[in-house]
Structures are given as structure tokens and as C-alpha cells.
Amino acid sequence: MSTEVSPTRERLLSKLGGYAGLLLVVLLIAVPLYWILVSSLKERPDIYTVPVSWWPDPLTFDNYTSVGGGVAFTDYLRNSIIITSVLTVVQVVLGVLSAFALAFLRFPGRTLVLLLIIGSLMVPNQITVISNYALVAQLGWRNTFAGIIVPLAGVAFGTFLMRNHFMSLPKEIIEAAEMDAAGPLRMLWRVVLPMSWPTLIAFTLITIVNEWNQYLWPLLMADDARVAPLPVGLAQLQNSEGLTNWGPVLAGTVLTALPILVIFLLLQRHMIKGLTAGAVKG
């Protein structure tokens, strides 16, 4: 009796396995997020009920109104917007310019610079915290935006990402631009960037998410709500509410994640648009 599996059945089992794995991943990600959102809309005793209630009854927004009473939430939000905006602009500009130089310009030590950039990617950020802290403290930048922003302005990952993308661009187009006597900045703006929007947007999105979620370094640099970002504010909110009142903390978590989620959705749409607009018909 034959035990061979037909190709059609094998493909079906493969698809079912793929869908099952995808469903598992979605559940692992979606269930905690759903629980945070639902719990932020519950009254305080309902958060701790057993068995667990998966829908707020009654639904209340008191936790959201309590966030501003626990900490200066608007100040932390303003600081996060300032820090993230400045760091995103600085890192994207420096990353694109340095990647363009490493990809298209010829200068002594270019390979060594690239190796140093790749090597810096292998060094955990936590290792440099002590030396950076000592330097910033000597400069008198503690509890200032400069003390938070300047040490985080490195663009090793962005430079490596954009440089690899620039190296994959069609050499014929680059050579044509050079034959037209296009200068470096003109070639970057008119030739290279129009072909690089998907990667550039992905780089921007990664930068925004990373800088919005910065916690350790701002926690060391900031003494109060004047310059501290939202992740530090959430920690302060948890300390003020204690371990028995998670409603405002979860509401603050939702409010913290909401702006970055909106930005992600907007940039994702533009990323898809860039990918389809860059298609070449054969």
C-alpha cells in the first residue's frame, strides 16, 4: 500500500502550516496589545477580576483623564516630539550624505571608514553609556536637549543600509549622470534619491521608532519633565500610581504608542507607493 503524499495534498498541507504559523504570530502580537487597550478602558477593580473579562463592562475613560494628573504628560509628549524630530532629520541627512560618499566618491581611507562603521554596529550601545555620560556631564549638558540628542545622533546603521542600497543601483544610470557632468549634490538629488525612496522611507521609519522609544539614555540625562521623553514619563507614572493601579499606566501606554502607530501607517502607505512607482516596465 503506497504511503506517498500527492503534490496537491503536499501543497495544501504546506499552506495550512504557513497559515497556522502566521496565525500564531498574529496572536502572540495582537493579544497583548488588545489586552492593554481593553484594560485601559476598564474600571480599576475590573482589571484584576478572575476569570479575565475580555471586554470592558462598563466602559470608562477615567484612566485617560487620570494620566495627566499623575505626571506632566503633555510635557513628556512635547519632549518626545522634539527629540524624535531632531534626531530623525539629523540621522537621515547624515546617513544619506555619508552613504553617498562611501558609495560614489573616491577618497583615501574609504574602506577603513566603512570597516569602522560596520565595527561600530557590533558594539552594544550600553557599553558607551559611561564614557558618554562622563563627557556630557563635563560639557554641562545634563538635563538639556543637547545632552540627549548629540550622543544619539550616530548613523552607523543608516549609513550601512543606504550605502548598500546605493551600490545596488544600476551603474548605467550613474555613469550617464557622470557623463552629463552632474556634480555630487545634483546627482544625489536628481538621480540617486528618486530611485531610493522606498529604502529611504524605511530608514526614516526605523529611525522614528527607535528614537521615540529611547529610554535608558534620556533616563540618565533628564532630571525632570523639562527634557525627558514619554518612555521616562511612563516610568514616572508607574512610580506615582504604584503597582495596584495599572489603569492610568496602560492608558498612558496606549497614548504613547498611538502617535508612532499613525506615523507607521502613513509611512507604510508611502513606502508601497514608492515601490510601485519605481517599477520598470519591460
MIDOSE-1310 file (N, C-alpha, C; in nm, 2 decimals, decimal comma, always signed):
residues 282
mste	+0,09/-0,12/+0,00/+0,00/+0,00/+0,00/+0,09/+0,12/+0,00; +0,07/+0,21/-0,10/+0,15/+0,33/-0,11/+0,12/+0,44/+0,00; +0,23/+0,49/+0,05/+0,21/+0,60/+0,15/+0,26/+0,74/+0,10; +0,28/+0,75/-0,03/+0,33/+0,87/-0,08/+0,22/+0,98/-0,08
vspt	+0,25/+1,10/-0,05/+0,16/+1,21/-0,05/+0,16/+1,28/-0,18; +0,04/+1,30/-0,24/+0,03/+1,36/-0,37/+0,08/+1,51/-0,36; +0,13/+1,56/-0,48/+0,18/+1,70/-0,48/+0,07/+1,80/-0,44; -0,06/+1,78/-0,48/-0,16/+1,87/-0,44/-0,18/+1,87/-0,29
rerl	-0,19/+1,75/-0,23/-0,21/+1,75/-0,09/-0,09/+1,81/-0,01; +0,03/+1,79/-0,07/+0,15/+1,84/+0,00/+0,15/+1,99/+0,00; +0,11/+2,05/-0,12/+0,10/+2,20/-0,12/-0,01/+2,25/-0,03; -0,12/+2,17/-0,01/-0,23/+2,21/+0,08/-0,18/+2,21/+0,22
lskl	-0,10/+2,10/+0,26/-0,05/+2,09/+0,39/+0,05/+2,20/+0,42; +0,13/+2,24/+0,32/+0,23/+2,34/+0,33/+0,16/+2,48/+0,36; +0,05/+2,50/+0,28/-0,02/+2,63/+0,30/-0,09/+2,64/+0,44; -0,15/+2,52/+0,48/-0,21/+2,52/+0,61/-0,11/+2,54/+0,72
ggya	+0,01/+2,48/+0,71/+0,12/+2,50/+0,81/+0,16/+2,65/+0,81; +0,17/+2,71/+0,69/+0,21/+2,85/+0,69/+0,11/+2,94/+0,75; -0,02/+2,91/+0,72/-0,13/+2,99/+0,78/-0,14/+2,98/+0,93; -0,11/+2,85/+0,98/-0,11/+2,83/+1,12/+0,00/+2,90/+1,19
glll	+0,12/+2,90/+1,13/+0,23/+2,98/+1,19/+0,20/+3,13/+1,19; +0,14/+3,18/+1,08/+0,11/+3,32/+1,07/+0,01/+3,36/+1,17; -0,10/+3,27/+1,19/-0,20/+3,30/+1,29/-0,14/+3,30/+1,43; -0,04/+3,21/+1,46/+0,02/+3,20/+1,59/+0,10/+3,33/+1,62
vvll	+0,17/+3,38/+1,52/+0,25/+3,50/+1,53/+0,16/+3,62/+1,56; +0,05/+3,63/+1,48/-0,05/+3,74/+1,50/-0,11/+3,74/+1,64; -0,14/+3,62/+1,69/-0,20/+3,61/+1,82/-0,10/+3,65/+1,93; +0,03/+3,61/+1,91/+0,13/+3,65/+2,01/+0,15/+3,80/+2,01
iavp	+0,13/+3,86/+1,90/+0,15/+4,01/+1,90/+0,02/+4,08/+1,93; -0,10/+4,03/+1,88/-0,22/+4,11/+1,89/-0,28/+4,10/+2,03; -0,27/+3,98/+2,09/-0,34/+3,96/+2,22/-0,29/+4,05/+2,33; -0,16/+4,06/+2,35/-0,11/+4,16/+2,45/-0,15/+4,30/+2,42
lywi	-0,15/+4,34/+2,29/-0,19/+4,48/+2,25/-0,34/+4,50/+2,28; -0,42/+4,40/+2,25/-0,56/+4,41/+2,28/-0,59/+4,42/+2,43; -0,51/+4,34/+2,50/-0,53/+4,34/+2,65/-0,50/+4,48/+2,71; -0,39/+4,54/+2,66/-0,35/+4,68/+2,70/-0,46/+4,77/+2,67
lvss	-0,52/+4,77/+2,55/-0,62/+4,86/+2,51/-0,75/+4,84/+2,59; -0,79/+4,72/+2,61/-0,91/+4,69/+2,68/-0,90/+4,72/+2,83; -0,79/+4,69/+2,89/-0,77/+4,72/+3,03/-0,76/+4,87/+3,06; -0,71/+4,95/+2,96/-0,71/+5,09/+2,98/-0,85/+5,15/+2,98
lker	-0,95/+5,07/+2,93/-1,09/+5,12/+2,93/-1,17/+5,06/+3,04; -1,11/+4,99/+3,13/-1,18/+4,93/+3,24/-1,17/+5,01/+3,37; -1,27/+4,99/+3,46/-1,26/+5,05/+3,59/-1,15/+4,97/+3,67; -1,10/+5,03/+3,77/-0,98/+4,97/+3,84/-1,01/+4,83/+3,89
pdiy	-1,12/+4,80/+3,96/-1,14/+4,66/+4,01/-1,15/+4,56/+3,90; -1,20/+4,60/+3,78/-1,23/+4,50/+3,67/-1,10/+4,45/+3,61; -0,99/+4,53/+3,63/-0,86/+4,48/+3,57/-0,81/+4,36/+3,63; -0,85/+4,34/+3,76/-0,79/+4,22/+3,84/-0,89/+4,11/+3,86
tvpv	-1,01/+4,11/+3,79/-1,11/+4,01/+3,81/-1,06/+3,88/+3,75; -1,11/+3,77/+3,82/-1,08/+3,63/+3,77/-1,21/+3,56/+3,77; -1,25/+3,50/+3,66/-1,18/+3,49/+3,53/-1,17/+3,63/+3,46; -1,08/+3,63/+3,37/-1,05/+3,75/+3,29/-1,16/+3,79/+3,21
swwp	-1,20/+3,92/+3,21/-1,30/+3,97/+3,12/-1,23/+4,04/+3,00; -1,27/+4,00/+2,88/-1,21/+4,04/+2,76/-1,27/+4,16/+2,69; -1,37/+4,22/+2,77/-1,44/+4,34/+2,72/-1,47/+4,43/+2,84; -1,44/+4,56/+2,83/-1,47/+4,65/+2,94/-1,62/+4,67/+2,97
dplt	-1,66/+4,63/+3,09/-1,81/+4,65/+3,12/-1,82/+4,69/+3,27; -1,84/+4,82/+3,30/-1,87/+4,93/+3,20/-1,75/+4,99/+3,14; -1,76/+5,05/+3,02/-1,65/+5,11/+2,95/-1,63/+5,25/+3,01; -1,51/+5,29/+3,04/-1,48/+5,42/+3,10/-1,35/+5,47/+3,05
fdny	-1,35/+5,61/+3,05/-1,23/+5,68/+3,00/-1,16/+5,75/+3,12; -1,19/+5,71/+3,24/-1,13/+5,77/+3,36/-0,98/+5,76/+3,36; -0,93/+5,64/+3,31/-0,79/+5,62/+3,32/-0,71/+5,72/+3,23; -0,77/+5,76/+3,12/-0,71/+5,85/+3,03/-0,71/+5,99/+3,09
tsvg	-0,81/+6,03/+3,16/-0,81/+6,16/+3,22/-0,72/+6,16/+3,34; -0,69/+6,04/+3,40/-0,60/+6,04/+3,52/-0,46/+6,05/+3,48; -0,42/+6,02/+3,35/-0,28/+6,02/+3,31/-0,22/+6,16/+3,33; -0,29/+6,27/+3,29/-0,23/+6,40/+3,31/-0,22/+6,44/+3,46
ggva	-0,30/+6,38/+3,55/-0,29/+6,41/+3,69/-0,17/+6,34/+3,75; -0,13/+6,23/+3,70/-0,02/+6,15/+3,76/+0,12/+6,22/+3,73; +0,13/+6,26/+3,60/+0,26/+6,32/+3,55/+0,22/+6,43/+3,45; +0,32/+6,51/+3,42/+0,30/+6,62/+3,32/+0,31/+6,55/+3,18
ftdy	+0,20/+6,48/+3,14/+0,21/+6,40/+3,02/+0,23/+6,49/+2,90; +0,17/+6,61/+2,89/+0,19/+6,69/+2,77/+0,33/+6,74/+2,76; +0,40/+6,76/+2,87/+0,54/+6,80/+2,86/+0,63/+6,69/+2,81; +0,60/+6,56/+2,86/+0,68/+6,45/+2,81/+0,65/+6,43/+2,66
lrns	+0,52/+6,45/+2,62/+0,49/+6,43/+2,48/+0,56/+6,54/+2,39; +0,56/+6,66/+2,44/+0,64/+6,77/+2,37/+0,78/+6,73/+2,35; +0,84/+6,68/+2,46/+0,99/+6,65/+2,46/+1,01/+6,53/+2,36; +0,93/+6,43/+2,36/+0,94/+6,32/+2,27/+0,94/+6,37/+2,12
iiit	+0,84/+6,46/+2,09/+0,83/+6,51/+1,96/+0,96/+6,59/+1,92; +1,01/+6,67/+2,01/+1,13/+6,75/+1,98/+1,25/+6,65/+1,95; +1,27/+6,56/+2,05/+1,39/+6,47/+2,04/+1,38/+6,39/+1,91; +1,26/+6,33/+1,89/+1,25/+6,24/+1,77/+1,26/+6,31/+1,64
svlt	+1,20/+6,43/+1,63/+1,20/+6,51/+1,51/+1,35/+6,55/+1,48; +1,42/+6,60/+1,58/+1,55/+6,65/+1,55/+1,64/+6,53/+1,52; +1,64/+6,42/+1,59/+1,72/+6,31/+1,56/+1,69/+6,24/+1,43; +1,56/+6,24/+1,39/+1,53/+6,18/+1,26/+1,59/+6,26/+1,15
vvqv	+1,57/+6,39/+1,15/+1,63/+6,48/+1,05/+1,78/+6,47/+1,04; +1,84/+6,47/+1,16/+1,99/+6,47/+1,16/+2,04/+6,33/+1,11; +1,98/+6,23/+1,16/+2,03/+6,09/+1,12/+2,00/+6,06/+0,97; +1,89/+6,10/+0,92/+1,86/+6,08/+0,78/+1,95/+6,16/+0,69
vlgv	+1,97/+6,29/+0,72/+2,06/+6,37/+0,64/+2,20/+6,32/+0,64; +2,25/+6,29/+0,76/+2,39/+6,25/+0,77/+2,41/+6,11/+0,71; +2,30/+6,02/+0,73/+2,31/+5,88/+0,68/+2,32/+5,88/+0,53; +2,23/+5,97/+0,46/+2,23/+5,97/+0,32/+2,36/+6,03/+0,26
lsaf	+2,41/+6,14/+0,32/+2,53/+6,20/+0,27/+2,65/+6,11/+0,29; +2,66/+6,05/+0,41/+2,78/+5,96/+0,43/+2,77/+5,84/+0,34; +2,65/+5,78/+0,33/+2,64/+5,67/+0,24/+2,67/+5,70/+0,09; +2,63/+5,82/+0,05/+2,66/+5,86/-0,09/+2,81/+5,87/-0,11
alaf	+2,87/+5,93/-0,01/+3,02/+5,95/-0,02/+3,09/+5,81/-0,02; +3,05/+5,72/+0,06/+3,11/+5,59/+0,06/+3,08/+5,51/-0,06; +2,97/+5,53/-0,13/+2,93/+5,46/-0,25/+2,98/+5,51/-0,37; +2,99/+5,65/-0,39/+3,02/+5,70/-0,52/+3,15/+5,79/-0,52
lrfp	+3,20/+5,84/-0,41/+3,31/+5,92/-0,41/+3,44/+5,84/-0,38; +3,55/+5,89/-0,44/+3,68/+5,82/-0,42/+3,76/+5,91/-0,33; +3,80/+5,85/-0,22/+3,89/+5,93/-0,13/+3,98/+5,83/-0,05; +4,09/+5,87/+0,00/+4,18/+5,78/+0,07/+4,11/+5,74/+0,20
grtl	+4,13/+5,61/+0,23/+4,08/+5,55/+0,36/+3,93/+5,52/+0,35; +3,87/+5,52/+0,24/+3,73/+5,49/+0,23/+3,69/+5,35/+0,28; +3,77/+5,25/+0,25/+3,74/+5,12/+0,30/+3,76/+5,11/+0,45; +3,86/+5,18/+0,51/+3,88/+5,18/+0,65/+3,76/+5,25/+0,72
vlll	+3,71/+5,36/+0,67/+3,59/+5,42/+0,72/+3,47/+5,33/+0,72; +3,45/+5,25/+0,61/+3,34/+5,16/+0,61/+3,36/+5,05/+0,71; +3,48/+5,00/+0,73/+3,50/+4,90/+0,83/+3,48/+4,95/+0,97; +3,51/+5,07/+1,00/+3,49/+5,13/+1,13/+3,34/+5,14/+1,15
iigs	+3,26/+5,18/+1,05/+3,12/+5,19/+1,06/+3,05/+5,05/+1,09; +3,10/+4,95/+1,01/+3,05/+4,82/+1,04/+3,09/+4,77/+1,17; +3,21/+4,80/+1,22/+3,25/+4,76/+1,35/+3,17/+4,82/+1,46; +3,13/+4,95/+1,44/+3,05/+5,02/+1,54/+2,92/+4,95/+1,56
lmvp	+2,87/+4,89/+1,45/+2,74/+4,82/+1,46/+2,74/+4,70/+1,56; +2,86/+4,65/+1,58/+2,88/+4,53/+1,66/+2,90/+4,56/+1,81; +2,91/+4,69/+1,84/+2,93/+4,74/+1,98/+2,79/+4,77/+2,04; +2,75/+4,71/+2,15/+2,62/+4,75/+2,21/+2,63/+4,89/+2,26
nqit	+2,51/+4,96/+2,25/+2,51/+5,10/+2,30/+2,54/+5,11/+2,45; +2,50/+5,01/+2,52/+2,52/+5,01/+2,67/+2,67/+5,03/+2,71; +2,76/+4,98/+2,62/+2,90/+4,98/+2,66/+2,95/+5,13/+2,66; +2,89/+5,21/+2,57/+2,94/+5,35/+2,56/+2,87/+5,45/+2,66
visn	+2,77/+5,40/+2,74/+2,69/+5,48/+2,82/+2,78/+5,56/+2,92; +2,87/+5,49/+2,99/+2,95/+5,55/+3,10/+3,04/+5,66/+3,04; +3,11/+5,63/+2,93/+3,20/+5,73/+2,87/+3,12/+5,85/+2,82; +3,01/+5,82/+2,75/+2,92/+5,93/+2,70/+2,87/+6,02/+2,82
yalv	+2,83/+5,95/+2,93/+2,78/+6,03/+3,04/+2,88/+6,12/+3,10; +3,01/+6,07/+3,11/+3,11/+6,15/+3,17/+3,14/+6,27/+3,08; +3,14/+6,25/+2,95/+3,17/+6,36/+2,86/+3,06/+6,46/+2,86; +2,93/+6,42/+2,86/+2,82/+6,51/+2,86/+2,82/+6,59/+2,99
aqlg	+2,85/+6,52/+3,10/+2,85/+6,59/+3,23/+2,96/+6,70/+3,23; +3,07/+6,67/+3,18/+3,18/+6,77/+3,17/+3,14/+6,89/+3,09; +3,07/+6,87/+2,98/+3,02/+6,98/+2,90/+2,91/+7,06/+2,96; +2,85/+7,01/+3,07/+2,74/+7,08/+3,13/+2,61/+7,06/+3,06
wrnt	+2,59/+6,95/+2,99/+2,47/+6,93/+2,91/+2,37/+6,84/+2,98; +2,39/+6,80/+3,10/+2,29/+6,72/+3,17/+2,16/+6,80/+3,18; +2,05/+6,73/+3,17/+1,92/+6,78/+3,17/+1,89/+6,89/+3,07; +1,95/+6,86/+2,95/+1,93/+6,95/+2,83/+1,90/+6,87/+2,71
fagi	+1,84/+6,93/+2,61/+1,81/+6,85/+2,49/+1,94/+6,82/+2,41; +2,04/+6,90/+2,42/+2,17/+6,87/+2,36/+2,23/+6,75/+2,42; +2,22/+6,74/+2,55/+2,28/+6,62/+2,61/+2,21/+6,49/+2,57; +2,09/+6,50/+2,54/+2,01/+6,38/+2,50/+2,04/+6,35/+2,35
ivpl	+2,03/+6,45/+2,27/+2,03/+6,44/+2,12/+2,17/+6,41/+2,07; +2,27/+6,48/+2,11/+2,40/+6,47/+2,04/+2,46/+6,33/+2,05; +2,46/+6,26/+2,17/+2,52/+6,13/+2,17/+2,44/+6,03/+2,09; +2,31/+6,05/+2,06/+2,22/+5,96/+1,99/+2,22/+5,99/+1,84
agva	+2,30/+6,08/+1,79/+2,29/+6,13/+1,65/+2,38/+6,04/+1,56; +2,44/+5,94/+1,61/+2,52/+5,85/+1,52/+2,43/+5,78/+1,42; +2,49/+5,75/+1,30/+2,41/+5,70/+1,20/+2,48/+5,58/+1,13; +2,54/+5,49/+1,21/+2,61/+5,38/+1,16/+2,52/+5,29/+1,08
fgtf	+2,40/+5,25/+1,14/+2,31/+5,16/+1,07/+2,25/+5,22/+0,95; +2,21/+5,35/+0,95/+2,16/+5,42/+0,84/+2,26/+5,43/+0,73; +2,38/+5,46/+0,76/+2,49/+5,47/+0,66/+2,51/+5,34/+0,59; +2,52/+5,23/+0,67/+2,54/+5,10/+0,61/+2,42/+5,06/+0,52
lmrn	+2,30/+5,08/+0,57/+2,18/+5,05/+0,49/+2,17/+5,12/+0,36; +2,19/+5,26/+0,37/+2,18/+5,34/+0,24/+2,29/+5,31/+0,15; +2,41/+5,29/+0,21/+2,53/+5,26/+0,12/+2,51/+5,13/+0,04; +2,46/+5,03/+0,10/+2,43/+4,90/+0,03/+2,33/+4,92/-0,07
hfms	+2,23/+5,00/-0,04/+2,12/+5,03/-0,15/+2,18/+5,11/-0,26; +2,26/+5,21/-0,23/+2,32/+5,29/-0,34/+2,41/+5,20/-0,43; +2,48/+5,11/-0,37/+2,57/+5,02/-0,45/+2,49/+4,93/-0,54; +2,36/+4,91/-0,51/+2,28/+4,82/-0,60/+2,21/+4,89/-0,71
lpke	+2,22/+5,02/-0,72/+2,15/+5,10/-0,82/+2,22/+5,07/-0,96; +2,15/+5,08/-1,07/+2,20/+5,05/-1,20/+2,32/+5,14/-1,23; +2,44/+5,08/-1,26/+2,56/+5,16/-1,29/+2,54/+5,24/-1,41; +2,46/+5,20/-1,51/+2,45/+5,27/-1,63/+2,39/+5,41/-1,61
iiea	+2,29/+5,42/-1,51/+2,23/+5,55/-1,49/+2,33/+5,64/-1,41; +2,41/+5,58/-1,32/+2,51/+5,66/-1,25/+2,62/+5,71/-1,35; +2,66/+5,62/-1,44/+2,76/+5,66/-1,54/+2,71/+5,77/-1,63; +2,58/+5,76/-1,67/+2,52/+5,86/-1,76/+2,52/+6,00/-1,69
aemd	+2,49/+6,00/-1,56/+2,49/+6,12/-1,49/+2,63/+6,18/-1,48; +2,73/+6,10/-1,46/+2,86/+6,15/-1,45/+2,91/+6,20/-1,59; +2,86/+6,14/-1,70/+2,90/+6,19/-1,83/+2,83/+6,32/-1,86; +2,72/+6,35/-1,80/+2,65/+6,47/-1,81/+2,71/+6,58/-1,72
aagp	+2,82/+6,55/-1,66/+2,89/+6,64/-1,57/+2,80/+6,69/-1,45; +2,72/+6,60/-1,40/+2,64/+6,63/-1,29/+2,73/+6,62/-1,16; +2,72/+6,73/-1,08/+2,80/+6,73/-0,96/+2,75/+6,63/-0,86; +2,82/+6,61/-0,75/+2,78/+6,51/-0,65/+2,64/+6,54/-0,59
lrml	+2,62/+6,67/-0,55/+2,49/+6,70/-0,49/+2,38/+6,69/-0,59; +2,40/+6,74/-0,71/+2,30/+6,73/-0,82/+2,27/+6,58/-0,85; +2,37/+6,50/-0,86/+2,35/+6,36/-0,88/+2,27/+6,29/-0,77; +2,30/+6,33/-0,65/+2,23/+6,27/-0,53/+2,08/+6,31/-0,53
wrvv	+2,06/+6,44/-0,56/+1,92/+6,49/-0,55/+1,84/+6,45/-0,68; +1,90/+6,45/-0,79/+1,82/+6,43/-0,92/+1,82/+6,29/-0,96; +1,92/+6,21/-0,93/+1,94/+6,07/-0,98/+1,92/+5,97/-0,87; +2,00/+5,98/-0,77/+2,01/+5,87/-0,67/+1,88/+5,87/-0,58
lpms	+1,85/+5,98/-0,52/+1,73/+5,98/-0,43/+1,60/+5,94/-0,50; +1,57/+5,98/-0,62/+1,44/+5,94/-0,68/+1,43/+5,79/-0,70; +1,55/+5,72/-0,70/+1,54/+5,57/-0,71/+1,55/+5,50/-0,58; +1,56/+5,58/-0,47/+1,59/+5,53/-0,34/+1,48/+5,55/-0,24
wptl	+1,36/+5,60/-0,28/+1,26/+5,64/-0,18/+1,21/+5,53/-0,09; +1,19/+5,41/-0,15/+1,14/+5,30/-0,05/+1,24/+5,27/+0,06; +1,37/+5,26/+0,02/+1,47/+5,24/+0,13/+1,49/+5,36/+0,22; +1,48/+5,48/+0,16/+1,49/+5,60/+0,25/+1,37/+5,61/+0,35
iaft	+1,26/+5,58/+0,30/+1,14/+5,58/+0,39/+1,15/+5,47/+0,50; +1,20/+5,36/+0,46/+1,22/+5,25/+0,56/+1,32/+5,29/+0,66; +1,43/+5,36/+0,62/+1,53/+5,41/+0,71/+1,47/+5,51/+0,80; +1,39/+5,60/+0,75/+1,32/+5,71/+0,83/+1,23/+5,64/+0,93
liti	+1,15/+5,55/+0,89/+1,06/+5,48/+0,98/+1,13/+5,41/+1,09; +1,24/+5,34/+1,06/+1,32/+5,27/+1,17/+1,37/+5,37/+1,27; +1,42/+5,49/+1,21/+1,48/+5,59/+1,30/+1,37/+5,65/+1,39; +1,26/+5,68/+1,34/+1,15/+5,74/+1,42/+1,11/+5,64/+1,53
vnew	+1,09/+5,52/+1,50/+1,05/+5,42/+1,60/+1,16/+5,40/+1,71; +1,29/+5,39/+1,67/+1,40/+5,38/+1,76/+1,41/+5,50/+1,86; +1,40/+5,62/+1,80/+1,42/+5,74/+1,88/+1,30/+5,77/+1,97; +1,18/+5,74/+1,92/+1,06/+5,75/+2,00/+1,07/+5,66/+2,13
nqyl	+1,13/+5,55/+2,11/+1,13/+5,45/+2,22/+1,25/+5,46/+2,31; +1,34/+5,56/+2,29/+1,46/+5,57/+2,37/+1,42/+5,59/+2,51; +1,49/+5,51/+2,60/+1,46/+5,51/+2,74/+1,58/+5,53/+2,83; +1,68/+5,44/+2,81/+1,80/+5,44/+2,90/+1,87/+5,57/+2,91
wpll	+1,91/+5,62/+2,79/+2,00/+5,74/+2,78/+1,92/+5,86/+2,83; +1,80/+5,89/+2,79/+1,72/+6,00/+2,84/+1,70/+5,99/+2,99; +1,68/+5,87/+3,04/+1,66/+5,85/+3,19/+1,78/+5,90/+3,26; +1,90/+5,87/+3,21/+2,03/+5,91/+3,27/+2,05/+6,06/+3,26
madd	+2,00/+6,12/+3,15/+2,03/+6,26/+3,12/+1,93/+6,36/+3,18; +1,80/+6,31/+3,20/+1,70/+6,40/+3,24/+1,67/+6,39/+3,38; +1,65/+6,51/+3,45/+1,62/+6,51/+3,59/+1,47/+6,53/+3,62; +1,40/+6,59/+3,52/+1,26/+6,62/+3,54/+1,19/+6,63/+3,40
arva	+1,07/+6,68/+3,40/+0,98/+6,67/+3,28/+1,02/+6,78/+3,18; +1,13/+6,86/+3,21/+1,16/+6,97/+3,11/+1,22/+6,91/+2,98; +1,29/+6,80/+2,99/+1,35/+6,74/+2,87/+1,33/+6,59/+2,86; +1,27/+6,53/+2,95/+1,25/+6,38/+2,95/+1,14/+6,34/+2,85
plpv	+1,16/+6,24/+2,77/+1,06/+6,19/+2,68/+0,95/+6,10/+2,74; +0,86/+6,06/+2,66/+0,75/+5,98/+2,71/+0,78/+5,85/+2,77; +0,88/+5,77/+2,72/+0,91/+5,64/+2,80/+0,95/+5,67/+2,94; +1,03/+5,78/+2,96/+1,07/+5,81/+3,10/+0,94/+5,86/+3,18
glaq	+0,85/+5,93/+3,11/+0,73/+5,97/+3,17/+0,64/+5,85/+3,22; +0,64/+5,75/+3,13/+0,56/+5,63/+3,17/+0,62/+5,56/+3,30; +0,75/+5,56/+3,31/+0,81/+5,50/+3,43/+0,78/+5,59/+3,55; +0,78/+5,72/+3,53/+0,74/+5,80/+3,64/+0,59/+5,79/+3,68
lqns	+0,51/+5,77/+3,58/+0,37/+5,74/+3,60/+0,34/+5,62/+3,68; +0,42/+5,51/+3,65/+0,40/+5,38/+3,72/+0,45/+5,40/+3,86; +0,55/+5,48/+3,89/+0,60/+5,50/+4,02/+0,50/+5,58/+4,10; +0,43/+5,67/+4,04/+0,34/+5,76/+4,11/+0,21/+5,68/+4,14
eglt	+0,17/+5,59/+4,05/+0,04/+5,52/+4,06/+0,06/+5,39/+4,15; +0,18/+5,34/+4,16/+0,20/+5,22/+4,23/+0,17/+5,10/+4,15; +0,19/+4,98/+4,22/+0,17/+4,85/+4,15/+0,03/+4,81/+4,15; -0,06/+4,88/+4,22/-0,20/+4,84/+4,23/-0,30/+4,91/+4,14
nwgp	-0,25/+5,01/+4,07/-0,33/+5,09/+3,98/-0,27/+5,10/+3,84; -0,30/+4,99/+3,77/-0,24/+4,98/+3,63/-0,32/+5,05/+3,53; -0,44/+5,10/+3,56/-0,53/+5,16/+3,46/-0,47/+5,28/+3,39; -0,43/+5,38/+3,47/-0,36/+5,50/+3,41/-0,23/+5,47/+3,34
vlag	-0,16/+5,37/+3,39/-0,03/+5,33/+3,32/-0,06/+5,27/+3,18; -0,16/+5,18/+3,18/-0,20/+5,12/+3,05/-0,25/+5,23/+2,95; -0,33/+5,32/+3,01/-0,38/+5,43/+2,92/-0,27/+5,52/+2,87; -0,17/+5,55/+2,95/-0,05/+5,62/+2,91/+0,03/+5,54/+2,80
tvlt	+0,03/+5,41/+2,82/+0,10/+5,33/+2,72/+0,03/+5,34/+2,58; -0,10/+5,34/+2,58/-0,18/+5,35/+2,46/-0,15/+5,49/+2,39; -0,16/+5,59/+2,48/-0,14/+5,73/+2,42/+0,01/+5,74/+2,37; +0,10/+5,67/+2,43/+0,24/+5,68/+2,38/+0,26/+5,61/+2,25
alpi	+0,19/+5,49/+2,24/+0,21/+5,41/+2,12/+0,12/+5,47/+2,00; +0,02/+5,54/+2,03/-0,07/+5,59/+1,92/+0,00/+5,68/+1,82; +0,07/+5,78/+1,85/+0,14/+5,86/+1,75/+0,23/+5,78/+1,66; +0,31/+5,70/+1,72/+0,41/+5,62/+1,64/+0,33/+5,52/+1,55
lvif	+0,22/+5,47/+1,59/+0,14/+5,38/+1,51/+0,08/+5,46/+1,39; +0,03/+5,58/+1,41/-0,02/+5,66/+1,30/+0,09/+5,69/+1,20; +0,21/+5,73/+1,25/+0,32/+5,76/+1,16/+0,36/+5,64/+1,08; +0,36/+5,52/+1,14/+0,40/+5,40/+1,07/+0,30/+5,37/+0,96
lllq	+0,17/+5,38/+0,99/+0,07/+5,36/+0,88/+0,09/+5,46/+0,77; +0,11/+5,58/+0,80/+0,13/+5,68/+0,69/+0,26/+5,65/+0,61; +0,37/+5,62/+0,67/+0,49/+5,59/+0,60/+0,48/+5,46/+0,53; +0,40/+5,36/+0,58/+0,39/+5,24/+0,51/+0,32/+5,26/+0,38
rhmi	+0,22/+5,34/+0,38/+0,15/+5,37/+0,25/+0,24/+5,43/+0,15; +0,32/+5,53/+0,19/+0,41/+5,59/+0,10/+0,52/+5,50/+0,06; +0,56/+5,40/+0,14/+0,66/+5,30/+0,11/+0,61/+5,22/-0,01; +0,48/+5,17/+0,00/+0,42/+5,09/-0,10/+0,41/+5,17/-0,23
kglt	+0,37/+5,30/-0,22/+0,36/+5,38/-0,33/+0,49/+5,40/-0,40; +0,60/+5,42/-0,32/+0,73/+5,43/-0,38/+0,78/+5,30/-0,45; +0,74/+5,19/-0,40/+0,78/+5,06/-0,46/+0,71/+5,04/-0,59; +0,58/+5,07/-0,60/+0,51/+5,06/-0,72/+0,55/+5,16/-0,83
agav	+0,58/+5,29/-0,78/+0,61/+5,39/-0,87/+0,75/+5,37/-0,93; +0,83/+5,29/-0,86/+0,97/+5,27/-0,91/+0,98/+5,15/-1,00; +0,86/+5,08/-1,03/+0,87/+4,96/-1,12/+0,90/+5,00/-1,26; +0,98/+4,92/-1,33/+1,02/+4,94/-1,47/+0,95/+4,84/-1,55
kg	+0,88/+4,89/-1,65/+0,81/+4,80/-1,75/+0,91/+4,75/-1,85; +0,90/+4,61/-1,87/+0,99/+4,55/-1,96/+0,93/+4,54/-2,10
